[in-house]
Amino acid sequence: MPEKENTNEKLLLQVQEDWADEAEQHPSCQHGPTVLFYRQSQRPDQGYYACSAHRDSKLCNFHMAADKWERSRLKDVLVEKNYPEASGHVLKASDSDPTKSILALAQDKVNAQYFFDEAALDFLADQCRCLGITKVVCMGAPRLHFRLRANYKSFLLDLDERFARYLGAEEFCLYNMCNNHFFYKRKPFEKFLQCSAEDRLLIVTDPPFGCRTELIAHTLRALRWRHNRINQLPVTPLSIFWIFPYFSINHIRQEMPEMEMSDYRINYSNHSRYTNVGKESRFCGSPVRLFTNVPLQLLNLPQNEGYKYCPKCCLHTASDNLHCGRCQKCTSKNGQTYRHCNECDMCVKPSYVHCHSCRRCTQREGHDCSFYQTKQQCWLCGQRGHIETNCGVWKTQRKRSRTGCLLCGRQDHRERRCQHRGRYFKEHQFLGHTSIQCLSN
């Protein structure tokens, strides 16, 4: 799990499941079922319940110790509200986009609204066309919903109740994506999820960037479960576009290993930093990317916006993303030209320096090696929390030490790419997740 800021100890989460029975219910605040927080060193009953949507106690001060909830077991049922009567004109598909006239919410810790610019909208709409999408769930992406509704069946899930003035129950529900809570009756949405054999459904989510990735991943899995149950399907993946900053890639892939990052940079029309326009824009452009379980080879990145086709990778990448013959892919994530480090046998940011103790390139010299190593993923066993020289599994199996690759001793590669790896480890891959089994001697 991702760490809580300013602490060395992980903060774990527990979310109420859709099918939770009475004994598993969480207490609720005005924003739906709360989330149970507890530290790695604690049991769940030593934690506390807090709001899933608000990270600022001034905005939602709900806080209840887990043991108090267990003792009290207050009746805490949130009743789904009927869809409110539209106070204004319900928009037709051809009507204008209200996100261009309403005042965007500006509370960064809760529900700040940043709307895709025209290029991003064109790109996302074009991907829907290329992929043969017929239905789209826009989760926290209102401007995209208003762009798509003229040509696609689209449903908006959003925490801004103002959209009920413009949209009927058949295409909008007041919704908290952090706990998968529907404030209105969910039957219209469940009807929308009913698909024919010809339908292809896509979920596009643009969460607040401060939101915990565990919560969004849990919601996406819950929506997939609901879709499969309604359509009487086995475990079937749904196509997902998750819009998030590139530096969250490890957190996203930890929760959903099947997600890959596209090079396309998402710009916002009303954000001064997450754009390539203006004096405050970043030198490499917007850091926001598209994460998806759709094969990247199927995405068509526009050449007129600075993207190219890499024949070696067989996919579109940024024009400044150079192909590495050693890594066999275009490796840059942030727009800089990465370089290949022969000592750790991987491409790294150009400013990184190699640490021989950590066996990796790091952001700076003089860092705390012991702390840094507890955050790494072992290239031998695949587990997080240590590096290869401290791997307990490897020390049990092979006691001799080597320089260079610990498996064969050669200097021109590391354990991830060693040809002798199959002698010691068996790897299984499923939906992007790799499990590693150490073989006995």
C-alpha positions in Angstrom: 0.0 0.0 0.0 1.2 3.6 -0.6 2.7 5.3 2.4 1.0 8.2 4.2 3.0 11.4 3.8 5.6 12.3 6.5 5.7 8.8 8.1 7.7 5.7 7.6 4.8 3.4 8.4 2.2 2.4 5.9 -1.4 3.4 6.4 -3.8 0.7 5.3 -7.3 1.1 4.2 -10.5 -1.0 4.3 -13.5 -0.1 2.2 -17.0 -1.3 2.6 -17.9 -3.8 -0.1 -21.2 -3.6 -2.1 -22.2 -7.0 -0.8 -21.2 -6.4 2.9 -23.6 -7.8 5.4 -24.8 -6.0 8.5 -21.9 -7.1 10.6 -19.4 -5.6 8.1 -21.2 -2.2 7.6 -19.1 0.9 8.1 -20.5 4.0 9.8 -21.5 6.7 7.3 -21.0 10.4 7.1 -22.9 12.7 4.7 -20.7 11.5 1.9 -21.5 7.8 2.2 -19.8 4.9 3.9 -16.6 5.9 5.6 -13.2 4.2 5.1 -11.4 2.3 7.9 -7.8 3.6 8.4 -5.2 1.7 10.4 -1.4 1.5 10.5 0.5 -1.5 9.4 1.5 -2.2 13.0 -2.1 -2.2 14.2 -5.1 -4.5 13.9 -8.1 -3.1 12.0 -10.0 -2.8 15.3 -7.3 -0.3 16.5 -7.9 2.1 13.6 -10.5 4.7 12.9 -13.3 5.5 10.4 -13.1 8.8 8.4 -14.6 10.4 5.4 -13.6 8.9 2.0 -14.1 12.0 0.0 -12.7 14.8 2.3 -9.1 14.8 3.5 -9.6 18.0 5.5 -11.3 17.6 8.8 -12.6 21.2 8.5 -14.7 20.1 5.5 -15.9 16.8 7.0 -15.0 16.1 10.6 -16.4 12.6 10.9 -13.9 10.5 13.0 -14.8 7.4 14.9 -12.5 4.9 16.6 -13.1 1.4 15.3 -13.5 -0.1 18.7 -16.2 2.6 19.5 -18.1 1.5 16.4 -17.9 -2.1 17.3 -19.2 -1.3 20.8 -22.1 0.9 19.7 -23.2 -0.6 16.4 -25.5 2.3 15.8 -28.1 1.8 13.1 -26.5 3.6 10.2 -28.3 3.2 7.0 -28.0 5.6 4.1 -31.2 5.6 2.0 -30.8 6.1 -1.7 -32.6 9.3 -2.7 -34.9 9.5 -5.7 -33.6 11.5 -8.6 -34.5 15.2 -8.0 -36.8 17.1 -10.3 -34.8 19.0 -12.8 -34.9 22.7 -11.8 -34.1 23.8 -15.3 -34.1 22.7 -18.9 -32.9 19.1 -19.4 -30.3 19.3 -22.1 -30.6 17.6 -25.5 -27.6 16.0 -27.0 -27.1 18.9 -29.4 -27.3 21.6 -26.6 -24.2 23.5 -25.4 -21.8 22.2 -22.7 -22.7 23.7 -19.2 -19.2 23.2 -17.9 -18.2 26.1 -20.1 -20.5 28.5 -18.2 -20.8 27.2 -14.6 -18.3 28.2 -12.0 -15.8 25.4 -11.5 -15.5 24.1 -8.0 -12.1 25.1 -6.6 -11.6 23.2 -3.3 -8.4 21.2 -4.1 -8.8 18.9 -1.2 -12.3 17.9 -2.1 -13.8 18.4 -5.5 -11.7 20.9 -7.5 -12.9 20.8 -11.1 -10.3 20.9 -13.8 -11.8 20.4 -17.3 -10.1 18.7 -20.2 -9.0 21.1 -23.0 -10.3 20.7 -26.6 -7.3 18.6 -27.7 -7.7 16.1 -24.9 -11.4 15.9 -25.6 -10.7 15.3 -29.3 -8.1 12.6 -28.4 -10.4 10.7 -26.0 -13.3 10.9 -28.4 -11.1 9.6 -31.2 -9.9 6.6 -29.1 -13.6 5.7 -28.5 -14.1 5.7 -32.2 -11.0 3.6 -33.0 -11.8 1.1 -30.3 -15.4 0.6 -31.4 -16.8 1.9 -28.0 -20.6 2.2 -27.8 -21.1 3.1 -24.2 -19.0 5.3 -21.9 -19.1 5.7 -18.1 -17.6 9.1 -17.3 -16.6 9.0 -13.7 -15.7 12.5 -12.6 -15.2 13.7 -16.2 -18.2 15.9 -16.9 -16.8 17.8 -19.9 -16.1 14.6 -21.7 -19.6 13.4 -21.0 -21.0 16.5 -22.7 -18.7 16.0 -25.6 -19.6 12.3 -26.1 -23.4 12.3 -25.5 -24.2 13.4 -29.1 -22.6 10.3 -30.6 -22.3 7.7 -27.8 -24.4 6.4 -24.9 -22.7 8.1 -22.0 -23.4 8.1 -18.2 -21.9 10.7 -15.8 -21.1 9.8 -12.2 -20.0 12.9 -10.4 -20.1 14.5 -6.9 -21.4 17.8 -8.3 -25.1 17.9 -7.8 -25.5 20.9 -10.1 -25.4 18.5 -13.1 -28.9 17.3 -12.0 -30.2 20.6 -13.4 -29.2 19.6 -16.9 -29.2 15.8 -17.1 -31.9 13.3 -16.4 -31.7 10.1 -14.3 -30.9 8.0 -17.5 -27.5 9.7 -17.8 -26.5 11.2 -14.4 -26.2 10.1 -10.8 -24.7 11.9 -7.8 -21.8 9.7 -6.9 -18.8 9.4 -4.6 -16.0 7.6 -6.5 -13.9 7.2 -3.4 -16.3 4.7 -1.8 -18.5 3.7 -4.8 -21.6 5.3 -3.2 -24.7 6.2 -5.2 -26.7 9.0 -3.6 -29.6 8.5 -5.9 -31.4 5.3 -6.9 -28.9 3.3 -8.8 -31.4 1.4 -11.0 -31.0 3.8 -14.0 -27.2 3.3 -13.9 -27.7 -0.5 -13.7 -30.0 -0.3 -16.7 -27.2 1.6 -18.5 -24.8 -1.2 -17.7 -27.0 -3.7 -19.5 -25.1 -4.5 -22.7 -25.9 -6.4 -25.9 -23.3 -8.6 -27.6 -22.4 -5.7 -29.9 -21.8 -3.2 -27.1 -18.3 -2.2 -25.9 -18.2 -0.3 -22.7 -15.4 2.0 -21.5 -14.9 3.6 -18.1 -13.1 6.9 -18.1 -12.2 8.3 -14.7 -10.5 11.6 -13.8 -10.1 11.5 -10.0 -8.7 14.2 -7.8 -5.0 13.7 -7.9 -4.7 13.7 -4.1 -7.1 10.7 -3.9 -5.7 7.4 -2.7 -5.2 5.0 -5.6 -6.4 2.1 -3.4 -9.9 3.7 -3.3 -10.2 4.4 -7.0 -8.9 0.9 -7.9 -11.5 -0.6 -5.4 -14.3 1.4 -7.1 -13.2 0.3 -10.6 -13.2 -3.4 -9.5 -16.6 -2.9 -7.9 -18.0 -1.4 -11.2 -16.6 -4.3 -13.1 -18.2 -6.8 -10.7 -21.5 -5.0 -11.0 -21.3 -5.0 -14.8 -20.5 -8.7 -15.0 -23.2 -9.6 -12.5 -25.9 -7.6 -14.4 -24.9 -9.1 -17.8 -24.4 -12.6 -16.2 -20.8 -12.8 -17.4 -17.8 -14.6 -15.8 -14.8 -12.5 -14.6 -14.5 -10.2 -17.6 -12.3 -7.2 -17.7 -13.7 -3.8 -18.7 -11.8 -1.3 -20.8 -10.6 1.5 -18.5 -9.0 5.0 -19.1 -7.6 6.3 -15.8 -6.4 9.9 -16.0 -3.6 10.5 -13.4 -0.1 12.0 -13.1 2.8 9.9 -14.4 4.6 9.9 -11.0 1.7 7.7 -9.6 2.5 4.9 -11.9 3.9 2.6 -9.2 0.9 3.1 -6.9 -1.5 2.4 -9.8 0.3 -0.7 -10.9 0.5 -2.0 -7.4 -3.3 -1.9 -7.2 -4.0 -2.8 -10.8 -0.9 -4.5 -12.5 -2.7 -4.7 -15.8 -2.7 -0.9 -16.3 -0.1 0.6 -18.7 0.8 4.2 -19.2 0.4 5.9 -22.5 2.7 8.8 -23.5 -0.3 11.1 -24.3 -0.2 14.2 -22.1 -3.6 15.4 -20.9 -4.0 19.2 -20.7 -6.7 21.0 -18.7 -8.2 24.3 -19.9 -8.4 25.9 -16.4 -5.2 24.6 -14.7 -2.1 26.8 -14.9 0.4 23.9 -14.3 -1.2 20.9 -15.9 -1.0 22.3 -19.4 1.6 23.2 -22.0 0.3 26.8 -22.3 1.2 29.8 -20.2 4.2 31.0 -18.1 3.5 28.6 -15.2 3.4 25.4 -17.4 6.0 22.7 -16.7 9.1 22.5 -18.9 8.1 19.0 -20.0 4.4 19.9 -20.3 1.6 18.4 -18.3 2.5 15.5 -16.1 -1.0 14.0 -16.5 -1.2 10.7 -18.5 -3.7 8.1 -19.5 -3.4 4.7 -17.8 -5.3 1.9 -19.4 -5.7 -1.9 -19.6 -6.4 -1.5 -23.4 -3.3 -2.6 -25.3 -1.2 0.5 -26.0 -0.8 -0.7 -29.6 -4.5 0.1 -30.2 -4.2 3.8 -29.2 -3.6 6.3 -31.9 -1.6 9.3 -30.6 -1.9 12.4 -32.9 1.2 13.3 -34.9 0.3 17.0 -35.1 0.6 17.1 -31.2 4.1 15.8 -31.1 3.8 12.0 -31.2 5.3 9.4 -33.4 5.0 5.7 -34.2 7.9 3.5 -32.9 8.2 0.5 -35.2 10.3 -1.4 -32.7 7.7 -1.0 -29.9 4.8 -1.2 -32.4 3.0 1.7 -30.7 2.8 5.5 -30.6 5.1 7.4 -28.3 6.1 11.0 -27.7 8.5 12.3 -30.3 11.2 13.0 -27.7 10.9 9.5 -26.2 13.9 7.6 -27.6 14.0 3.8 -28.0 16.5 2.0 -25.8 17.9 -1.1 -27.6 18.9 -2.6 -24.3 15.5 -2.2 -22.5 13.7 -2.9 -25.8 11.2 0.0 -25.3 10.8 3.7 -25.3 11.5 4.3 -21.6 10.9 8.0 -20.8 7.9 8.7 -18.5 8.1 12.4 -17.9 9.2 13.9 -21.2 12.9 14.0 -20.5 15.3 11.8 -22.6 16.2 8.9 -20.3 19.7 7.3 -20.4 20.6 3.7 -19.9 22.7 2.9 -16.8 24.8 -0.2 -17.4 25.4 -0.8 -13.6 21.7 -1.1 -12.7 20.8 -2.2 -16.3 17.8 0.1 -16.8 17.0 3.5 -18.1 16.8 6.3 -15.6 16.2 10.1 -15.6 19.3 12.0 -16.8 19.8 13.7 -13.4 19.9 10.4 -11.4 23.2 9.1 -9.9 24.1 5.5 -9.3 24.4 4.2 -5.7 26.5 1.0 -5.5 25.1 0.2 -2.0 21.5 0.3 -3.3 22.5 -1.2 -6.7 20.2 1.4 -8.3 20.2 5.0 -9.6 18.7 7.5 -7.2 17.6 11.1 -7.1 20.6 12.3 -5.2 23.9 11.3 -3.5 24.1 11.0 0.2 20.6 9.6 0.7 19.7 7.2 3.5 20.5 3.8 1.9 18.8 1.7 4.6 15.5 3.6 4.3 15.6 3.8 0.5 16.2 0.1 0.2 13.0 -0.7 2.3 11.0 1.0 -0.5 12.5 -1.1 -3.4 11.2 -4.2 -5.2 13.7 -7.0 -5.1 14.9 -8.1 -8.6 15.1 -11.7 -7.4 11.9 -12.6 -5.5 9.8 -9.7 -6.7 8.8 -8.6 -3.2 8.9 -5.0 -1.9 10.9 -4.0 1.2 14.4 -5.0 0.3 17.0 -5.3 -2.4 18.7 -8.4 -3.8 21.7 -8.5 -1.5 19.2 -8.6 1.5 16.8 -11.1 -0.1 16.1 -13.8 2.5 14.8 -16.2 -0.1 18.0 -16.0 -2.1 20.3 -16.4 0.9 18.4 -19.5 1.9 18.8 -21.0 -1.6 22.3 -19.8 -2.6 24.7 -18.7 0.1 27.7 -17.7 -2.1 27.9 -14.0 -3.0 28.9 -12.5 -6.3 29.6 -9.2 -7.8 27.5 -8.1 -10.8 24.5 -10.4 -11.4 23.9 -12.5 -8.3 22.7 -15.4 -10.4 25.6 -15.8 -12.8 28.2 -13.2 -11.8 28.4 -11.4 -15.2 28.7 -7.7 -15.2 26.7 -6.8 -18.3 23.2 -7.3 -16.8 21.3 -7.7 -13.6 19.1 -10.5 -12.2 15.9 -9.4 -14.0 17.4 -10.3 -17.4 19.7 -13.2 -16.5 19.5 -16.2 -18.8 20.0 -18.5 -15.8 17.0 -17.1 -13.9 14.8 -20.1 -14.8 17.1 -22.4 -12.8 16.2 -20.6 -9.6 12.8 -19.0 -10.1 9.5 -19.8 -11.8 7.4 -16.9 -12.9 3.6 -16.8 -13.5 1.9 -13.8 -15.2 -1.8 -13.0 -15.2 -3.4 -9.6 -16.1 -0.1 -7.8 -15.9 0.7 -9.2 -12.4 3.8 -11.4 -12.1 4.1 -13.9 -9.2 7.6 -15.4 -8.6 8.2 -18.8 -7.0 11.7 -19.7 -5.8 12.7 -23.2 -6.9 14.4 -25.6 -4.4 17.9 -26.8 -5.2 
